[in-house]
Amino acid sequence: MSGRFHSAQTYLGLKAATRMLIREAGGLELAARVTRVERASLSRYENPSSEHFLPVDVALDLEAANGEPHVTRFLARRQGHVLIELPRLDGTGAWGRHLGDIAKECGEAIAVVGQALAEGGTITAEEVRDLNITREIDEAVEKLMALRAALEALEKGGRRK
C-alpha cells in the first residue's frame, strides 16, 4: 500500500471497520445477500492482505442493514470530522435519552483513559490502540454533538429528540 496518501495503518483500520461491518451483518454469506457483491468479494474487502476495498455503495447497503455506520464513521474520523446521527423530528423530545447517552459514552471514555493512567501514570501509544481510547472519545463527542443539534433545532422553532 505504498505511494498512497494515507499510512498503511489507516488502510488497515479501514479493513478492520469493513470486517466489523460484515461481521455485524451476520458474516460473509448474509452480507452478500443484502449487497450486489458475492461472498468472495466481501472476503477480499475485509482481508488486510488484499488491495481491494469495499465499494461505497456496498458500504451503504451494509450500514443500512446493520444500522451502524462503521465504515462511514471511520472515514469521517480519518478526515478530521465527527459523524453524528441527525435527530429525528419528535413532538415529545427525548432529552433524558440524550443525557443518558452522553453520560454512558463520556463514562466509557473516562474509564479507558483512567485504565491507561493506572498502569504507570501515563498513556502510551500502545494503550491508545489497545484500549481504543480515541474511538471512545469520538463516541462521546458524537453524543454531545447530537444533543447540540437537537438544541439548535429546538432554538430554531422545531421540537427534536
PyMOL commands that set and color helices and strands:
alter all, ss='L'
color gray80, all
select helices_A, chain A and resi 8-24+28-33+39-46+56-66+70-78+95-118+125-130+133-155
alter helices_A, ss='H'
color red, helices_A
deselect
rebuild
show_as cartoon
